[in-house]
Amino acid sequence: MTILCVRFQLPPMYEAALPGLLGLLEDFTPVVEALPPDGALADLRGAERYFGRGAVELASVIRVRALARYGVDCVIGAGPGPMLARVALRDARPGVTCAVPEDPDAVAEFLAERPVAALPGVGAATARTLGEYGLDTLGLVAGAPLSTLQRLIGVRAGRELREKASGIDRGRVVPNAVSRSLAAERAFALDELDPDRHRRALLSAAEEIGARLRAVRKSCRTLTLTVRYADRSSTTRTRTLQEPTARSAALTRAAYGMYGALGLQRARVRGLALRAEGLVSADQASHQLTFDPVDEKVRRIEEVADRARAKFGPRAVMPGTLAA
């Protein structure tokens, strides 16, 4: 095993601790890929040789250091590749690292009985489509004719899914930094049932992210919404924007759209978080030209509001809904 997938058990809405925890992983290897809000991948190939220990032993050291330095426990999956390590994470628990064996036959056996949705990147729609044809486990998917999978979910997707279900992991750990994204979190004092209060929190978070993006002259390509519930579970949705943007109104519309698509029915929400990802320079971002005078007016109002906030503080100008 050379790859670890680590999920830190951070308190709700405490993503600010993640950079320090990533630094802990970087004590062992420079090849660390952040998986916000609370996880990371670490490639330990060099570390295994340097420290003379296997990945599972190093995982134990990482767990102890996270507890000692930050008071944060973690769950860890280990495997020959990033995809397999992430699958292993599903069976890990605090104090015990779940490891996928390196032998191809053992890998196939490890994956065989797991549901299709256990694979990273396989969404509910794909799993449902395959399930309708009886392909509800990875073993069945691996044994299915390639032409059948390609007919059901597409040529490229079918080929990639069959490879992954067979234990072929072509992924790699790509070093990155949390700074490549901007996050805004809103926690409720009490578990919140009111959808209007949920939307107010989303509006506030979108306004904050928009202002921060404009301050550093960045635009984002994608927006991710995380909803945390009273039972400590969470739901995450990501939406690719029509064009890179830093406009608060566009971010708010995207956030509302993702929230509405969840169809929450009196869900007890503990907190919400928005994350802007795929940041690009505002000067390099392309924008659809428009002759709508209202659009230009909104842009100018936003610029004036940003100048007022810079001079008088972040609450100098805000939507009327948030001022109530």
Buried (B, 14 or more C-beta within 10 A) or exposed (E): BBBBBBBBEBEBBBBEBBEEBBEBBBEBBEBBBBBBBBBBBBBBEEBBEEEEBBBBEBBBBBBEBBEEEBEBBBBBBBBBBBBBBBBBBBBBEEEBBBBBBEEEEEBBEBBBEBBBBBBBEBEEEBBEBBBEEEBBBBBBBBEBEEEBBBEBBEEEBBBBBBBBBBBBBEBEBEBBEBEEBBBBBBBBEEBBBEBEEBBBBBBBBBBBBBBBBBEEEBBBBBBBBBBBBBEEEBBBBEBEBEEBBBBBBBBBBBBBEBBEEEEBEEBEBBBBBBBBBBBEEBEEBEEEEEEEEEEEEBEEEBEEBBEEBEEEEEEEBBBEEEEE
